[in-house]
């Protein structure tokens, strides 16, 4: 609630994506996603975005690409 994040799409969830401000007053875009059993968490943070890019969309796309490798089918 404090980040006013949005739930990830059903094909990526459970998790959420949001923006926050860090101690240096910079905007950080981030995605948090986890396995349904809550045993594994994957986070993607973008601290510096390129001009003209949507850093939250980029963080979500990084998550989309990493999830199958790091969360789906993860053991132990």
N, CA, C, O and CB atoms as a CASP TS submission, in Angstrom:
PFRMAT TS
TARGET T0000
AUTHOR 0000-0000-0000
METHOD Language model
MODEL 1
PARENT N/A
ATOM      1  N   UNK     1       0.821  -1.192   0.000  1.00  0.00           N
ATOM      2  CA  UNK     1       0.000   0.000   0.000  1.00  0.00           C
ATOM      3  C   UNK     1       0.865   1.256   0.000  1.00  0.00           C
ATOM      4  O   UNK     1       0.525   2.232  -0.667  1.00  0.00           O
ATOM      5  CB  UNK     1      -0.934  -0.002   1.202  1.00  0.00           C
ATOM      6  N   UNK     2       1.962   1.251   0.724  1.00  0.00           N
ATOM      7  CA  UNK     2       2.784   2.460   0.812  1.00  0.00           C
ATOM      8  C   UNK     2       3.488   2.772  -0.499  1.00  0.00           C
ATOM      9  O   UNK     2       3.824   3.929  -0.753  1.00  0.00           O
ATOM     10  CB  UNK     2       3.809   2.313   1.918  1.00  0.00           C
ATOM     11  N   UNK     3       3.722   1.757  -1.345  1.00  0.00           N
ATOM     12  CA  UNK     3       4.379   1.995  -2.621  1.00  0.00           C
ATOM     13  C   UNK     3       3.374   2.277  -3.727  1.00  0.00           C
ATOM     14  O   UNK     3       3.754   2.704  -4.818  1.00  0.00           O
ATOM     15  CB  UNK     3       5.239   0.808  -2.996  1.00  0.00           C
ATOM     16  N   UNK     4       2.110   2.046  -3.459  1.00  0.00           N
ATOM     17  CA  UNK     4       1.060   2.179  -4.457  1.00  0.00           C
ATOM     18  C   UNK     4       1.384   1.347  -5.686  1.00  0.00           C
ATOM     19  O   UNK     4       1.179   1.782  -6.819  1.00  0.00           O
ATOM     20  CB  UNK     4       0.868   3.646  -4.843  1.00  0.00           C
ATOM     21  N   UNK     5       1.892   0.147  -5.447  1.00  0.00           N
ATOM     22  CA  UNK     5       2.258  -0.758  -6.522  1.00  0.00           C
ATOM     23  C   UNK     5       1.054  -1.406  -7.159  1.00  0.00           C
ATOM     24  O   UNK     5      -0.063  -1.345  -6.646  1.00  0.00           O
ATOM     25  CB  UNK     5       3.186  -1.812  -6.016  1.00  0.00           C
ATOM     26  N   UNK     6       1.314  -2.028  -8.296  1.00  0.00           N
ATOM     27  CA  UNK     6       0.277  -2.752  -9.026  1.00  0.00           C
ATOM     28  C   UNK     6       0.634  -4.226  -9.062  1.00  0.00           C
ATOM     29  O   UNK     6       1.796  -4.594  -9.228  1.00  0.00           O
ATOM     30  CB  UNK     6       0.108  -2.194 -10.462  1.00  0.00           C
ATOM     31  N   UNK     7      -0.384  -5.065  -8.904  1.00  0.00           N
ATOM     32  CA  UNK     7      -0.167  -6.506  -9.011  1.00  0.00           C
ATOM     33  C   UNK     7       0.399  -6.835 -10.381  1.00  0.00           C
ATOM     34  O   UNK     7       0.067  -6.192 -11.377  1.00  0.00           O
ATOM     35  CB  UNK     7      -1.480  -7.285  -8.764  1.00  0.00           C
ATOM     36  N   UNK     8       1.259  -7.847 -10.418  1.00  0.00           N
ATOM     37  CA  UNK     8       1.762  -8.330 -11.694  1.00  0.00           C
ATOM     38  C   UNK     8       0.639  -9.006 -12.455  1.00  0.00           C
ATOM     39  O   UNK     8      -0.314  -9.495 -11.847  1.00  0.00           O
ATOM     40  CB  UNK     8       2.944  -9.298 -11.494  1.00  0.00           C
ATOM     41  N   UNK     9       0.736  -9.042 -13.789  1.00  0.00           N
ATOM     42  CA  UNK     9      -0.268  -9.784 -14.559  1.00  0.00           C
ATOM     43  C   UNK     9      -0.318 -11.242 -14.099  1.00  0.00           C
ATOM     44  O   UNK     9       0.661 -11.761 -13.563  1.00  0.00           O
ATOM     45  CB  UNK     9       0.043  -9.708 -16.077  1.00  0.00           C
ATOM     46  N   UNK    10      -1.445 -11.890 -14.306  1.00  0.00           N
ATOM     47  CA  UNK    10      -1.635 -13.272 -13.841  1.00  0.00           C
ATOM     48  C   UNK    10      -0.531 -14.214 -14.312  1.00  0.00           C
ATOM     49  O   UNK    10      -0.145 -15.121 -13.574  1.00  0.00           O
ATOM     50  CB  UNK    10      -2.973 -13.795 -14.316  1.00  0.00           C
ATOM     51  N   UNK    11      -0.013 -14.017 -15.531  1.00  0.00           N
ATOM     52  CA  UNK    11       1.016 -14.920 -16.040  1.00  0.00           C
ATOM     53  C   UNK    11       2.378 -14.690 -15.379  1.00  0.00           C
ATOM     54  O   UNK    11       3.282 -15.510 -15.540  1.00  0.00           O
ATOM     55  CB  UNK    11       1.144 -14.757 -17.542  1.00  0.00           C
ATOM     56  N   UNK    12       2.538 -13.593 -14.639  1.00  0.00           N
ATOM     57  CA  UNK    12       3.798 -13.308 -13.951  1.00  0.00           C
ATOM     58  C   UNK    12       3.699 -13.417 -12.443  1.00  0.00           C
ATOM     59  O   UNK    12       4.716 -13.603 -11.775  1.00  0.00           O
ATOM     60  CB  UNK    12       4.273 -11.940 -14.311  1.00  0.00           C
ATOM     61  N   UNK    13       2.494 -13.307 -11.886  1.00  0.00           N
ATOM     62  CA  UNK    13       2.315 -13.257 -10.446  1.00  0.00           C
ATOM     63  C   UNK    13       2.582 -14.567  -9.756  1.00  0.00           C
ATOM     64  O   UNK    13       2.797 -15.583 -10.418  1.00  0.00           O
ATOM     65  CB  UNK    13       0.949 -12.817 -10.129  1.00  0.00           C
ATOM     66  N   UNK    14       2.573 -14.568  -8.456  1.00  0.00           N
ATOM     67  CA  UNK    14       2.244 -13.443  -7.581  1.00  0.00           C
ATOM     68  C   UNK    14       3.411 -12.462  -7.463  1.00  0.00           C
ATOM     69  O   UNK    14       4.582 -12.830  -7.566  1.00  0.00           O
ATOM     70  CB  UNK    14       1.848 -13.951  -6.195  1.00  0.00           C
ATOM     71  N   UNK    15       3.043 -11.205  -7.243  1.00  0.00           N
ATOM     72  CA  UNK    15       4.028 -10.152  -7.076  1.00  0.00           C
ATOM     73  C   UNK    15       3.438  -8.798  -7.419  1.00  0.00           C
ATOM     74  O   UNK    15       2.243  -8.670  -7.682  1.00  0.00           O
ATOM     75  CB  UNK    15       5.248 -10.426  -7.936  1.00  0.00           C
ATOM     76  N   UNK    16       4.307  -7.779  -7.411  1.00  0.00           N
ATOM     77  CA  UNK    16       3.850  -6.435  -7.734  1.00  0.00           C
ATOM     78  C   UNK    16       4.994  -5.605  -8.291  1.00  0.00           C
ATOM     79  O   UNK    16       6.166  -5.945  -8.130  1.00  0.00           O
ATOM     80  CB  UNK    16       3.254  -5.758  -6.499  1.00  0.00           C
ATOM     81  N   UNK    17       4.635  -4.512  -8.948  1.00  0.00           N
ATOM     82  CA  UNK    17       5.592  -3.570  -9.517  1.00  0.00           C
ATOM     83  C   UNK    17       5.238  -2.174  -9.024  1.00  0.00           C
ATOM     84  O   UNK    17       4.062  -1.838  -8.885  1.00  0.00           O
ATOM     85  CB  UNK    17       5.594  -3.631 -11.079  1.00  0.00           C
ATOM     86  N   UNK    18       6.262  -1.362  -8.758  1.00  0.00           N
ATOM     87  CA  UNK    18       6.011  -0.027  -8.228  1.00  0.00           C
ATOM     88  C   UNK    18       7.234   0.858  -8.413  1.00  0.00           C
ATOM     89  O   UNK    18       8.282   0.421  -8.889  1.00  0.00           O
ATOM     90  CB  UNK    18       5.624  -0.097  -6.746  1.00  0.00           C
ATOM     91  N   UNK    19       7.067   2.101  -8.026  1.00  0.00           N
ATOM     92  CA  UNK    19       8.169   3.061  -7.973  1.00  0.00           C
ATOM     93  C   UNK    19       8.263   3.578  -6.545  1.00  0.00           C
ATOM     94  O   UNK    19       7.264   3.660  -5.830  1.00  0.00           O
ATOM     95  CB  UNK    19       7.959   4.242  -8.995  1.00  0.00           C
ATOM     96  N   UNK    20       9.494   3.928  -6.140  1.00  0.00           N
ATOM     97  CA  UNK    20       9.702   4.539  -4.833  1.00  0.00           C
ATOM     98  C   UNK    20      10.836   5.546  -4.960  1.00  0.00           C
ATOM     99  O   UNK    20      11.528   5.588  -5.978  1.00  0.00           O
ATOM    100  CB  UNK    20      10.020   3.461  -3.740  1.00  0.00           C
ATOM    101  N   UNK    21      11.019   6.340  -3.945  1.00  0.00           N
ATOM    102  CA  UNK    21      12.114   7.297  -3.909  1.00  0.00           C
ATOM    103  C   UNK    21      13.130   6.810  -2.893  1.00  0.00           C
ATOM    104  O   UNK    21      12.767   6.446  -1.774  1.00  0.00           O
ATOM    105  CB  UNK    21      11.611   8.731  -3.560  1.00  0.00           C
ATOM    106  N   UNK    22      14.415   6.799  -3.278  1.00  0.00           N
ATOM    107  CA  UNK    22      15.450   6.342  -2.351  1.00  0.00           C
ATOM    108  C   UNK    22      15.975   7.506  -1.514  1.00  0.00           C
ATOM    109  O   UNK    22      15.465   8.622  -1.617  1.00  0.00           O
ATOM    110  CB  UNK    22      16.606   5.673  -3.119  1.00  0.00           C
ATOM    111  N   UNK    23      16.979   7.259  -0.695  1.00  0.00           N
ATOM    112  CA  UNK    23      17.523   8.270   0.218  1.00  0.00           C
ATOM    113  C   UNK    23      18.139   9.456  -0.519  1.00  0.00           C
ATOM    114  O   UNK    23      18.248  10.546   0.043  1.00  0.00           O
ATOM    115  CB  UNK    23      18.564   7.642   1.124  1.00  0.00           C
ATOM    116  N   UNK    24      18.539   9.254  -1.764  1.00  0.00           N
ATOM    117  CA  UNK    24      19.117  10.332  -2.569  1.00  0.00           C
ATOM    118  C   UNK    24      18.060  11.060  -3.398  1.00  0.00           C
ATOM    119  O   UNK    24      18.388  11.823  -4.307  1.00  0.00           O
ATOM    120  CB  UNK    24      20.194   9.775  -3.488  1.00  0.00           C
ATOM    121  N   UNK    25      16.798  10.819  -3.076  1.00  0.00           N
ATOM    122  CA  UNK    25      15.660  11.434  -3.754  1.00  0.00           C
ATOM    123  C   UNK    25      15.605  11.064  -5.239  1.00  0.00           C
ATOM    124  O   UNK    25      15.155  11.854  -6.068  1.00  0.00           O
ATOM    125  CB  UNK    25      15.720  12.946  -3.601  1.00  0.00           C
ATOM    126  N   UNK    26      16.068   9.854  -5.562  1.00  0.00           N
ATOM    127  CA  UNK    26      16.007   9.336  -6.918  1.00  0.00           C
ATOM    128  C   UNK    26      14.868   8.328  -7.003  1.00  0.00           C
ATOM    129  O   UNK    26      14.598   7.604  -6.045  1.00  0.00           O
ATOM    130  CB  UNK    26      17.360   8.690  -7.335  1.00  0.00           C
ATOM    131  N   UNK    27      14.213   8.285  -8.134  1.00  0.00           N
ATOM    132  CA  UNK    27      13.131   7.330  -8.325  1.00  0.00           C
ATOM    133  C   UNK    27      13.703   5.971  -8.698  1.00  0.00           C
ATOM    134  O   UNK    27      14.540   5.859  -9.594  1.00  0.00           O
ATOM    135  CB  UNK    27      12.151   7.821  -9.408  1.00  0.00           C
ATOM    136  N   UNK    28      13.248   4.958  -8.011  1.00  0.00           N
ATOM    137  CA  UNK    28      13.659   3.580  -8.259  1.00  0.00           C
ATOM    138  C   UNK    28      12.414   2.806  -8.686  1.00  0.00           C
ATOM    139  O   UNK    28      11.392   2.821  -7.999  1.00  0.00           O
ATOM    140  CB  UNK    28      14.334   2.934  -6.984  1.00  0.00           C
ATOM    141  N   UNK    29      12.514   2.130  -9.829  1.00  0.00           N
ATOM    142  CA  UNK    29      11.440   1.244 -10.274  1.00  0.00           C
ATOM    143  C   UNK    29      11.798  -0.163  -9.850  1.00  0.00           C
ATOM    144  O   UNK    29      12.952  -0.578  -9.964  1.00  0.00           O
ATOM    145  CB  UNK    29      11.219   1.330 -11.822  1.00  0.00           C
ATOM    146  N   UNK    30      10.810  -0.900  -9.360  1.00  0.00           N
ATOM    147  CA  UNK    30      11.120  -2.246  -8.892  1.00  0.00           C
ATOM    148  C   UNK    30       9.957  -3.199  -9.095  1.00  0.00           C
ATOM    149  O   UNK    30       8.791  -2.805  -9.140  1.00  0.00           O
ATOM    150  CB  UNK    30      11.506  -2.215  -7.431  1.00  0.00           C
ATOM    151  N   UNK    31      10.321  -4.472  -9.216  1.00  0.00           N
ATOM    152  CA  UNK    31       9.350  -5.556  -9.318  1.00  0.00           C
ATOM    153  C   UNK    31       9.728  -6.587  -8.275  1.00  0.00           C
ATOM    154  O   UNK    31      10.893  -6.972  -8.172  1.00  0.00           O
ATOM    155  CB  UNK    31       9.315  -6.181 -10.762  1.00  0.00           C
ATOM    156  N   UNK    32       8.758  -7.037  -7.502  1.00  0.00           N
ATOM    157  CA  UNK    32       8.919  -8.136  -6.552  1.00  0.00           C
ATOM    158  C   UNK    32       7.996  -9.249  -7.011  1.00  0.00           C
ATOM    159  O   UNK    32       6.809  -9.024  -7.249  1.00  0.00           O
ATOM    160  CB  UNK    32       8.600  -7.690  -5.067  1.00  0.00           C
ATOM    161  N   UNK    33       8.538 -10.437  -7.133  1.00  0.00           N
ATOM    162  CA  UNK    33       7.726 -11.599  -7.465  1.00  0.00           C
ATOM    163  C   UNK    33       8.220 -12.794  -6.683  1.00  0.00           C
ATOM    164  O   UNK    33       9.405 -12.878  -6.361  1.00  0.00           O
ATOM    165  CB  UNK    33       7.758 -11.887  -8.977  1.00  0.00           C
ATOM    166  N   UNK    34       7.331 -13.719  -6.372  1.00  0.00           N
ATOM    167  CA  UNK    34       7.712 -14.854  -5.546  1.00  0.00           C
ATOM    168  C   UNK    34       6.988 -16.097  -6.023  1.00  0.00           C
ATOM    169  O   UNK    34       6.030 -16.037  -6.794  1.00  0.00           O
ATOM    170  CB  UNK    34       7.406 -14.585  -4.065  1.00  0.00           C
ATOM    171  N   UNK    35       7.482 -17.224  -5.538  1.00  0.00           N
ATOM    172  CA  UNK    35       6.841 -18.491  -5.854  1.00  0.00           C
ATOM    173  C   UNK    35       5.565 -18.608  -5.019  1.00  0.00           C
ATOM    174  O   UNK    35       5.465 -18.004  -3.951  1.00  0.00           O
ATOM    175  CB  UNK    35       7.804 -19.695  -5.586  1.00  0.00           C
ATOM    176  N   UNK    36       4.590 -19.384  -5.503  1.00  0.00           N
ATOM    177  CA  UNK    36       3.339 -19.529  -4.757  1.00  0.00           C
ATOM    178  C   UNK    36       3.535 -20.040  -3.330  1.00  0.00           C
ATOM    179  O   UNK    36       2.711 -19.758  -2.460  1.00  0.00           O
ATOM    180  CB  UNK    36       2.422 -20.461  -5.493  1.00  0.00           C
ATOM    181  N   UNK    37       4.608 -20.784  -3.077  1.00  0.00           N
ATOM    182  CA  UNK    37       4.846 -21.282  -1.720  1.00  0.00           C
ATOM    183  C   UNK    37       5.663 -20.301  -0.865  1.00  0.00           C
ATOM    184  O   UNK    37       6.004 -20.610   0.277  1.00  0.00           O
ATOM    185  CB  UNK    37       5.565 -22.624  -1.785  1.00  0.00           C
ATOM    186  N   UNK    38       5.970 -19.144  -1.405  1.00  0.00           N
ATOM    187  CA  UNK    38       6.694 -18.061  -0.722  1.00  0.00           C
ATOM    188  C   UNK    38       8.134 -18.419  -0.342  1.00  0.00           C
ATOM    189  O   UNK    38       8.729 -17.752   0.504  1.00  0.00           O
ATOM    190  CB  UNK    38       5.945 -17.665   0.521  1.00  0.00           C
ATOM    191  N   UNK    39       8.698 -19.459  -0.955  1.00  0.00           N
ATOM    192  CA  UNK    39      10.054 -19.868  -0.594  1.00  0.00           C
ATOM    193  C   UNK    39      11.129 -19.134  -1.384  1.00  0.00           C
ATOM    194  O   UNK    39      12.279 -19.071  -0.949  1.00  0.00           O
ATOM    195  CB  UNK    39      10.209 -21.346  -0.797  1.00  0.00           C
ATOM    196  N   UNK    40      10.770 -18.576  -2.544  1.00  0.00           N
ATOM    197  CA  UNK    40      11.744 -17.864  -3.357  1.00  0.00           C
ATOM    198  C   UNK    40      11.184 -16.506  -3.751  1.00  0.00           C
ATOM    199  O   UNK    40       9.996 -16.361  -4.038  1.00  0.00           O
ATOM    200  CB  UNK    40      12.121 -18.682  -4.610  1.00  0.00           C
ATOM    201  N   UNK    41      12.071 -15.511  -3.756  1.00  0.00           N
ATOM    202  CA  UNK    41      11.714 -14.144  -4.112  1.00  0.00           C
ATOM    203  C   UNK    41      12.681 -13.668  -5.184  1.00  0.00           C
ATOM    204  O   UNK    41      13.888 -13.884  -5.073  1.00  0.00           O
ATOM    205  CB  UNK    41      11.744 -13.201  -2.866  1.00  0.00           C
ATOM    206  N   UNK    42      12.163 -13.028  -6.213  1.00  0.00           N
ATOM    207  CA  UNK    42      12.978 -12.409  -7.248  1.00  0.00           C
ATOM    208  C   UNK    42      12.636 -10.933  -7.275  1.00  0.00           C
ATOM    209  O   UNK    42      11.466 -10.567  -7.393  1.00  0.00           O
ATOM    210  CB  UNK    42      12.746 -13.075  -8.644  1.00  0.00           C
ATOM    211  N   UNK    43      13.649 -10.081  -7.168  1.00  0.00           N
ATOM    212  CA  UNK    43      13.434  -8.637  -7.253  1.00  0.00           C
ATOM    213  C   UNK    43      14.272  -8.076  -8.387  1.00  0.00           C
ATOM    214  O   UNK    43      15.398  -8.512  -8.624  1.00  0.00           O
ATOM    215  CB  UNK    43      13.785  -7.937  -5.912  1.00  0.00           C
ATOM    216  N   UNK    44      13.711  -7.115  -9.072  1.00  0.00           N
ATOM    217  CA  UNK    44      14.416  -6.367 -10.109  1.00  0.00           C
ATOM    218  C   UNK    44      14.264  -4.900  -9.744  1.00  0.00           C
ATOM    219  O   UNK    44      13.149  -4.412  -9.561  1.00  0.00           O
ATOM    220  CB  UNK    44      13.853  -6.677 -11.564  1.00  0.00           C
ATOM    221  N   UNK    45      15.391  -4.195  -9.639  1.00  0.00           N
ATOM    222  CA  UNK    45      15.395  -2.765  -9.316  1.00  0.00           C
ATOM    223  C   UNK    45      16.133  -2.009 -10.409  1.00  0.00           C
ATOM    224  O   UNK    45      17.210  -2.428 -10.832  1.00  0.00           O
ATOM    225  CB  UNK    45      16.051  -2.503  -7.928  1.00  0.00           C
ATOM    226  N   UNK    46      15.573  -0.913 -10.865  1.00  0.00           N
ATOM    227  CA  UNK    46      16.253  -0.030 -11.810  1.00  0.00           C
ATOM    228  C   UNK    46      16.408   1.316 -11.127  1.00  0.00           C
ATOM    229  O   UNK    46      15.430   2.008 -10.843  1.00  0.00           O
ATOM    230  CB  UNK    46      15.462   0.100 -13.171  1.00  0.00           C
ATOM    231  N   UNK    47      17.668   1.672 -10.867  1.00  0.00           N
ATOM    232  CA  UNK    47      17.983   2.913 -10.159  1.00  0.00           C
ATOM    233  C   UNK    47      18.184   4.087 -11.098  1.00  0.00           C
ATOM    234  O   UNK    47      17.843   5.220 -10.757  1.00  0.00           O
ATOM    235  CB  UNK    47      19.216   2.728  -9.320  1.00  0.00           C
ATOM    236  N   UNK    48      18.727   3.832 -12.262  1.00  0.00           N
ATOM    237  CA  UNK    48      18.973   4.890 -13.234  1.00  0.00           C
ATOM    238  C   UNK    48      18.400   4.439 -14.562  1.00  0.00           C
ATOM    239  O   UNK    48      18.804   3.413 -15.110  1.00  0.00           O
ATOM    240  CB  UNK    48      20.497   5.219 -13.356  1.00  0.00           C
ATOM    241  N   UNK    49      17.466   5.203 -15.069  1.00  0.00           N
ATOM    242  CA  UNK    49      16.855   4.804 -16.337  1.00  0.00           C
ATOM    243  C   UNK    49      17.391   5.684 -17.466  1.00  0.00           C
ATOM    244  O   UNK    49      17.846   6.806 -17.245  1.00  0.00           O
ATOM    245  CB  UNK    49      15.306   4.900 -16.258  1.00  0.00           C
ATOM    246  N   UNK    50      17.324   5.148 -18.660  1.00  0.00           N
ATOM    247  CA  UNK    50      17.757   5.881 -19.843  1.00  0.00           C
ATOM    248  C   UNK    50      16.689   6.910 -20.217  1.00  0.00           C
ATOM    249  O   UNK    50      15.497   6.665 -20.034  1.00  0.00           O
ATOM    250  CB  UNK    50      18.031   4.909 -21.029  1.00  0.00           C
ATOM    251  N   UNK    51      17.112   8.043 -20.734  1.00  0.00           N
ATOM    252  CA  UNK    51      16.140   9.050 -21.158  1.00  0.00           C
ATOM    253  C   UNK    51      15.144   8.466 -22.164  1.00  0.00           C
ATOM    254  O   UNK    51      15.522   7.749 -23.091  1.00  0.00           O
ATOM    255  CB  UNK    51      16.860  10.263 -21.770  1.00  0.00           C
ATOM    256  N   UNK    52      13.883   8.786 -21.961  1.00  0.00           N
ATOM    257  CA  UNK    52      12.844   8.336 -22.870  1.00  0.00           C
ATOM    258  C   UNK    52      12.371   6.909 -22.652  1.00  0.00           C
ATOM    259  O   UNK    52      11.514   6.427 -23.393  1.00  0.00           O
ATOM    260  CB  UNK    52      13.323   8.469 -24.245  1.00  0.00           C
ATOM    261  N   UNK    53      12.917   6.214 -21.639  1.00  0.00           N
ATOM    262  CA  UNK    53      12.514   4.842 -21.352  1.00  0.00           C
ATOM    263  C   UNK    53      11.583   4.822 -20.150  1.00  0.00           C
ATOM    264  O   UNK    53      11.674   5.674 -19.266  1.00  0.00           O
ATOM    265  CB  UNK    53      13.745   3.947 -21.100  1.00  0.00           C
ATOM    266  N   UNK    54      10.694   3.850 -20.127  1.00  0.00           N
ATOM    267  CA  UNK    54       9.817   3.633 -18.978  1.00  0.00           C
ATOM    268  C   UNK    54      10.501   2.588 -18.097  1.00  0.00           C
ATOM    269  O   UNK    54      10.460   1.395 -18.395  1.00  0.00           O
ATOM    270  CB  UNK    54       8.360   3.167 -19.422  1.00  0.00           C
ATOM    271  N   UNK    55      11.126   3.040 -17.020  1.00  0.00           N
ATOM    272  CA  UNK    55      11.917   2.134 -16.187  1.00  0.00           C
ATOM    273  C   UNK    55      11.061   1.060 -15.516  1.00  0.00           C
ATOM    274  O   UNK    55      11.544  -0.047 -15.277  1.00  0.00           O
ATOM    275  CB  UNK    55      12.662   2.925 -15.128  1.00  0.00           C
ATOM    276  N   UNK    56       9.808   1.365 -15.211  1.00  0.00           N
ATOM    277  CA  UNK    56       8.944   0.357 -14.609  1.00  0.00           C
ATOM    278  C   UNK    56       8.593  -0.726 -15.633  1.00  0.00           C
ATOM    279  O   UNK    56       8.566  -1.909 -15.293  1.00  0.00           O
ATOM    280  CB  UNK    56       7.661   1.009 -14.052  1.00  0.00           C
ATOM    281  N   UNK    57       8.331  -0.340 -16.857  1.00  0.00           N
ATOM    282  CA  UNK    57       8.081  -1.324 -17.924  1.00  0.00           C
ATOM    283  C   UNK    57       9.340  -2.149 -18.175  1.00  0.00           C
ATOM    284  O   UNK    57       9.256  -3.355 -18.407  1.00  0.00           O
ATOM    285  CB  UNK    57       7.628  -0.617 -19.237  1.00  0.00           C
ATOM    286  N   UNK    58      10.501  -1.508 -18.129  1.00  0.00           N
ATOM    287  CA  UNK    58      11.759  -2.236 -18.324  1.00  0.00           C
ATOM    288  C   UNK    58      11.994  -3.230 -17.194  1.00  0.00           C
ATOM    289  O   UNK    58      12.399  -4.365 -17.449  1.00  0.00           O
ATOM    290  CB  UNK    58      12.939  -1.258 -18.417  1.00  0.00           C
ATOM    291  N   UNK    59      11.748  -2.827 -15.947  1.00  0.00           N
ATOM    292  CA  UNK    59      11.926  -3.727 -14.805  1.00  0.00           C
ATOM    293  C   UNK    59      10.978  -4.919 -14.919  1.00  0.00           C
ATOM    294  O   UNK    59      11.355  -6.050 -14.612  1.00  0.00           O
ATOM    295  CB  UNK    59      11.687  -2.975 -13.473  1.00  0.00           C
ATOM    296  N   UNK    60       9.755  -4.664 -15.359  1.00  0.00           N
ATOM    297  CA  UNK    60       8.783  -5.740 -15.529  1.00  0.00           C
ATOM    298  C   UNK    60       9.223  -6.696 -16.629  1.00  0.00           C
ATOM    299  O   UNK    60       9.054  -7.909 -16.498  1.00  0.00           O
ATOM    300  CB  UNK    60       7.397  -5.167 -15.849  1.00  0.00           C
ATOM    301  N   UNK    61       9.781  -6.168 -17.702  1.00  0.00           N
ATOM    302  CA  UNK    61      10.254  -7.036 -18.783  1.00  0.00           C
ATOM    303  C   UNK    61      11.460  -7.857 -18.342  1.00  0.00           C
ATOM    304  O   UNK    61      11.551  -9.037 -18.680  1.00  0.00           O
ATOM    305  CB  UNK    61      10.611  -6.204 -20.020  1.00  0.00           C
ATOM    306  N   UNK    62      12.388  -7.261 -17.594  1.00  0.00           N
ATOM    307  CA  UNK    62      13.497  -8.043 -17.042  1.00  0.00           C
ATOM    308  C   UNK    62      12.958  -9.177 -16.178  1.00  0.00           C
ATOM    309  O   UNK    62      13.420 -10.314 -16.275  1.00  0.00           O
ATOM    310  CB  UNK    62      14.447  -7.142 -16.217  1.00  0.00           C
ATOM    311  N   UNK    63      11.981  -8.863 -15.335  1.00  0.00           N
ATOM    312  CA  UNK    63      11.376  -9.889 -14.486  1.00  0.00           C
ATOM    313  C   UNK    63      10.764 -10.985 -15.340  1.00  0.00           C
ATOM    314  O   UNK    63      10.951 -12.170 -15.062  1.00  0.00           O
ATOM    315  CB  UNK    63      10.311  -9.275 -13.562  1.00  0.00           C
ATOM    316  N   UNK    64      10.028 -10.593 -16.386  1.00  0.00           N
ATOM    317  CA  UNK    64       9.379 -11.565 -17.277  1.00  0.00           C
ATOM    318  C   UNK    64      10.418 -12.524 -17.867  1.00  0.00           C
ATOM    319  O   UNK    64      10.151 -13.719 -17.998  1.00  0.00           O
ATOM    320  CB  UNK    64       8.612 -10.836 -18.415  1.00  0.00           C
ATOM    321  N   UNK    65      11.581 -12.016 -18.217  1.00  0.00           N
ATOM    322  CA  UNK    65      12.612 -12.856 -18.829  1.00  0.00           C
ATOM    323  C   UNK    65      13.362 -13.708 -17.801  1.00  0.00           C
ATOM    324  O   UNK    65      13.785 -14.819 -18.118  1.00  0.00           O
ATOM    325  CB  UNK    65      13.600 -11.987 -19.588  1.00  0.00           C
ATOM    326  N   UNK    66      13.529 -13.207 -16.588  1.00  0.00           N
ATOM    327  CA  UNK    66      14.277 -13.934 -15.556  1.00  0.00           C
ATOM    328  C   UNK    66      13.429 -14.964 -14.804  1.00  0.00           C
ATOM    329  O   UNK    66      13.951 -15.971 -14.327  1.00  0.00           O
ATOM    330  CB  UNK    66      14.859 -12.952 -14.569  1.00  0.00           C
ATOM    331  N   UNK    67      12.137 -14.713 -14.701  1.00  0.00           N
ATOM    332  CA  UNK    67      11.260 -15.586 -13.919  1.00  0.00           C
ATOM    333  C   UNK    67      11.365 -17.052 -14.311  1.00  0.00           C
ATOM    334  O   UNK    67      11.506 -17.894 -13.424  1.00  0.00           O
ATOM    335  CB  UNK    67       9.838 -15.138 -14.066  1.00  0.00           C
ATOM    336  N   UNK    68      11.303 -17.401 -15.595  1.00  0.00           N
ATOM    337  CA  UNK    68      11.391 -18.828 -15.934  1.00  0.00           C
ATOM    338  C   UNK    68      12.724 -19.468 -15.510  1.00  0.00           C
ATOM    339  O   UNK    68      12.780 -20.658 -15.203  1.00  0.00           O
ATOM    340  CB  UNK    68      11.199 -19.009 -17.432  1.00  0.00           C
ATOM    341  N   UNK    69      13.780 -18.670 -15.498  1.00  0.00           N
ATOM    342  CA  UNK    69      15.099 -19.184 -15.133  1.00  0.00           C
ATOM    343  C   UNK    69      15.302 -19.282 -13.626  1.00  0.00           C
ATOM    344  O   UNK    69      15.964 -20.202 -13.146  1.00  0.00           O
ATOM    345  CB  UNK    69      16.168 -18.307 -15.726  1.00  0.00           C
ATOM    346  N   UNK    70      14.741 -18.345 -12.885  1.00  0.00           N
ATOM    347  CA  UNK    70      15.051 -18.243 -11.461  1.00  0.00           C
ATOM    348  C   UNK    70      13.924 -18.635 -10.509  1.00  0.00           C
ATOM    349  O   UNK    70      14.183 -18.977  -9.355  1.00  0.00           O
ATOM    350  CB  UNK    70      15.454 -16.866 -11.162  1.00  0.00           C
ATOM    351  N   UNK    71      12.681 -18.588 -10.977  1.00  0.00           N
ATOM    352  CA  UNK    71      11.565 -18.925 -10.078  1.00  0.00           C
ATOM    353  C   UNK    71      10.793 -20.153 -10.531  1.00  0.00           C
ATOM    354  O   UNK    71      10.486 -21.017  -9.710  1.00  0.00           O
ATOM    355  CB  UNK    71      10.616 -17.753  -9.971  1.00  0.00           C
ATOM    356  N   UNK    72      10.475 -20.252 -11.792  1.00  0.00           N
ATOM    357  CA  UNK    72       9.681 -21.367 -12.265  1.00  0.00           C
ATOM    358  C   UNK    72      10.482 -22.660 -12.176  1.00  0.00           C
ATOM    359  O   UNK    72      11.591 -22.745 -12.705  1.00  0.00           O
ATOM    360  CB  UNK    72       9.210 -21.121 -13.701  1.00  0.00           C
ATOM    361  N   UNK    73       9.942 -23.632 -11.531  1.00  0.00           N
ATOM    362  CA  UNK    73      10.628 -24.917 -11.416  1.00  0.00           C
ATOM    363  C   UNK    73      11.819 -24.886 -10.472  1.00  0.00           C
ATOM    364  O   UNK    73      12.608 -25.830 -10.445  1.00  0.00           O
ATOM    365  CB  UNK    73      11.084 -25.366 -12.765  1.00  0.00           C
ATOM    366  N   UNK    74      11.963 -23.811  -9.693  1.00  0.00           N
ATOM    367  CA  UNK    74      13.078 -23.719  -8.740  1.00  0.00           C
ATOM    368  C   UNK    74      12.895 -24.765  -7.653  1.00  0.00           C
ATOM    369  O   UNK    74      11.778 -25.047  -7.218  1.00  0.00           O
ATOM    370  CB  UNK    74      13.171 -22.292  -8.117  1.00  0.00           C
ATOM    371  N   UNK    75      14.004 -25.326  -7.228  1.00  0.00           N
ATOM    372  CA  UNK    75      13.950 -26.331  -6.161  1.00  0.00           C
ATOM    373  C   UNK    75      14.744 -25.851  -4.969  1.00  0.00           C
ATOM    374  O   UNK    75      15.691 -25.075  -5.098  1.00  0.00           O
ATOM    375  CB  UNK    75      14.487 -27.693  -6.650  1.00  0.00           C
ATOM    376  N   UNK    76      14.334 -26.332  -3.792  1.00  0.00           N
ATOM    377  CA  UNK    76      15.049 -26.086  -2.553  1.00  0.00           C
ATOM    378  C   UNK    76      15.274 -24.694  -2.305  1.00  0.00           C
ATOM    379  O   UNK    76      15.869 -24.337  -1.289  1.00  0.00           O
ATOM    380  CB  UNK    76      16.302 -26.756  -2.531  1.00  0.00           C
TER
END
